[in-house]
Each structure stands twice: as structure tokens, then as C-alpha cells.
Amino acid sequence: MKLLLHRLTPRGISAALLAALLFGAGTPLAKWLMGDVQPWMLAGLLYLGSGLGLGLFRRLSGAAPVQLAPGEWRWLLGAIASGGVVGPMLLMVGLSGMPASGASLLLNAEGVFTAVLAWVAFRENVDRRIALGMAAIAAGALVLSWPSQPGFAGAWPALCILGACLAWALDNNLTRKVSLHDASWIACVKGLVAGSVNLLLALLLGNALPTLPALGGAMLVGLLAYGVSLVLFVVGLRELGTARTGAYFSLAPFFGAALGLATGEPLTWQLAVAAALMGLGLWLHLTEHHAHPHVHEALDHSHPHSHDLHHQHDHPDLPGLVLAPGEVHTHAHYHAPLHHSHPHYPDAHHQHAHP
């Protein structure tokens, strides 16, 4: 009976889509702020706003401290270095040597790189339906960002932009390795480190701090578009795996364009075609049904969970603990070997091979 009650949860999908919405909405706001804030300074303030804002939230909410296992630190540090330091640096170098029209096209490579790394390097499950959905969403993003006269200005700036996309794709896949931990803590740490590094680089390059209203606006946009968005993105990684979450997040440019449409911008053929392609890709992903007999190996770890199909355990070390149905709690727990069949995503408990 418990197997019949277990089905694919929409929580990860909702989180990934909302993350894309927040990030997409933050893009036009960031462009508006660039009139008062220099680009590298803006990158630092956006990241720092997300880290400081989430840190304040965690303190006010009394969030429990997070302890990573010794082997997990390399994943988080690698994610911060690639996505928070190397990625922004390569992006700024690339933007300094090429028009924004060409950069906007090349930035669509992040979603593709994320999926390819997940499927090839990290062995995440993929089938034809998911690959076609990813291709349709990527094609929609490409159409949406295609300018009338794209400019690339040589190979070196273009390679820097593509390198930034690869760094962010690596960041996404490495973050997936620690996504079972508190998402707000992960996003807070990444924001503080990336924000501090980029702000320091901006000051070394001679960027001046903006006025107080512009500084506050940049940090508020960073909290929502980078901080809260990243928290939701990590939840998506935890529930759906990297490639699927990256595909949903690739809808961010469409959400940004739709926001512009709602504020009076004209409807273009690019937006209409992109909507059709992205809608097709979204439908292919939402209607996925992946179920087969699979084996769960013995596993001992700690993460937030409720007593669902994969967490049917007692609490001998927590006498007197009373949990409401479905209540989320965190402690070290053991998974006994299990063999069963049910619909599932490649989440943290379904990292098995598909012969």
C-alpha cells in the first residue's frame, strides 16, 4: 500500500520554475541598475546581497548550524570556486571584448553544458524524452536572445563567455553533491564568498561604491534573484537531479521577457516562437514517467526528511520524539538495502545505473 501512495512530487518542479522566474525577473532589474553601478561592482553586490540577506534570515529564524562531512567540503568549495569566482571573472573579460548581443546568445550554453556534464561526467539518468525537452527549451532560449545583428568580435571573448558557462555548469553539478543539506545555508555561503571576491576585484580595478539607494537596490535584487532563487534551485537539484533542474532553470530568459511584455514592451515573433518551443520542452518534462524495479544500496547519511517511502525508521537516539504526519526533521539515519519499483526522478536516493 505504501508503494501505491508514493508518486512523483511536484515540489522539485515548482522550486526549479520559481527559481527561474526570480532569476529571470532579476535580469531586467540588474540591467536598470547598471546605469548607476559598474558591472563588476554590480556582480559583487548582487552576490553579497544574497549572502548577507540569507545569513540574516537564518539568524532570525534560528536555523540550525550545518555540518558537512569531510568528503563533502571539496564539492562545495569546488562549486564556489567555479561558479562564484571563475564564472563571473570569465564573463566580465568576455563582455569587455564583445557586444552584448553575442554574449546573450552564448550564455544559453550554460543549460546545455549543465545537462551534458550531468549525463556524461556524473552519470545522471537521461532518456530520449528528457533530451528532446532540454533541446526544445535551449532552442527557445536561443531564439529569444537572437539579435538582428549578433556580434562576437573574435574568438577569445567568445571562448571566455563559453568558459563562464562551463564554470557555472560545473558549479551546478558540484552543488548537486551537497544539495541534501540546508539549501539556505548553501546559498548563503556561496553568496558571501562570491560576493566578497567579486567586490574585492571590483575595488582593485578602480570601481567606486555606488550611492546608498543604488547599493541597497542592488543588494535587494541580489537577495531575491540570486539568493532566494539559488535556495529554490538547490531544492530542485535535491528533488529532480541536475539536468532536469537546469532545463527548468533555462526558462529564466522567457520569464524575463514575459515580465517586459507585462510592463508594456511589444510582443515579438521571437517571444512567440520561444514560448512555443519552451512550452513543448516543458510538456515533455512534466509528462515524464520513469518507473522500473531498482535496488537501493545500504546508506547512512543525514539530511532533512519526512517519513516517506524511503524513510521508514525509528528514532532510538531521540526518545519521546513525536512527529506530525509528514513533518520534516533532520538527523543521521540508516537506509537498509531495498528493492522495489515506483516512479522516481534521479534524486539523492535514486543514483542507480540503468543497464
DAFEN-V278833 format. One record per pair of residues at least 24 apart in sequence whose ideal C-beta (glycine too) atoms are under 6 Angstrom apart, sorted by the first residue. I is the first residue (numbers start at 1). J is the second residue. Records with the same first field share a line. If there is no record, write none. Layout:
I: J + J
//
This chain:
2: 309
3: 342
6: 309 + 342
7: 343
8: 343
11: 239
12: 236 + 239 + 240
15: 232 + 235 + 236
16: 236 + 245 + 248 + 249
17: 248
18: 232
19: 229 + 232 + 233 + 249
20: 248 + 249 + 251 + 252 + 255
21: 255
22: 224 + 225 + 228 + 229
23: 225 + 229 + 252
24: 252 + 255 + 256
25: 259
26: 221 + 225
27: 256
28: 256
29: 221
33: 217 + 218
36: 210 + 214
37: 210 + 214 + 218
38: 207
40: 92 + 202 + 207
41: 202 + 207
42: 218
43: 88 + 198
44: 195 + 198 + 199 + 202
45: 218 + 219
46: 222 + 226
47: 191 + 194 + 195 + 198
48: 195 + 199
49: 219 + 222 + 223
50: 191 + 222 + 223 + 226 + 227
51: 188 + 191 + 192 + 195
53: 223 + 227
54: 184 + 187 + 188 + 227
55: 188
58: 184
66: 181 + 182 + 185
72: 178
75: 174 + 177 + 178
76: 178
78: 174
79: 171 + 174 + 175
80: 190 + 193
82: 167 + 170 + 171
83: 168 + 171
84: 190 + 193 + 194
85: 197
86: 167
87: 164 + 167 + 168
88: 198
90: 160 + 163 + 164
91: 164
93: 160
94: 157 + 160 + 161
97: 153 + 157
98: 152 + 153 + 157
99: 151
101: 147 + 150 + 151
102: 150 + 151 + 152
103: 161
104: 145
105: 145 + 150
106: 161 + 162
108: 141 + 142
109: 162 + 165
110: 165 + 168 + 169
111: 138 + 246 + 250
112: 138
113: 165 + 166 + 169
114: 169 + 172 + 246
115: 243 + 246
117: 169 + 173
118: 173 + 242 + 243
122: 173
124: 241 + 242 + 243 + 346
125: 346 + 354
129: 284
132: 284
133: 281 + 284 + 285
134: 247
136: 277 + 280 + 281
137: 247 + 250 + 278 + 281
139: 277
140: 274 + 277 + 278
141: 250 + 253
143: 270 + 273 + 274
144: 253 + 257 + 270 + 274
172: 242 + 246
173: 242
176: 237 + 242
179: 234 + 237 + 238
180: 303 + 348
183: 231 + 234 + 235
184: 231
186: 234
187: 227 + 230 + 231
191: 227
239: 347
240: 345
241: 345 + 346
251: 278
254: 278
291: 343
293: 341
294: 352
295: 339
296: 338
298: 337
299: 335
300: 334
302: 332
304: 328 + 330
310: 349
//
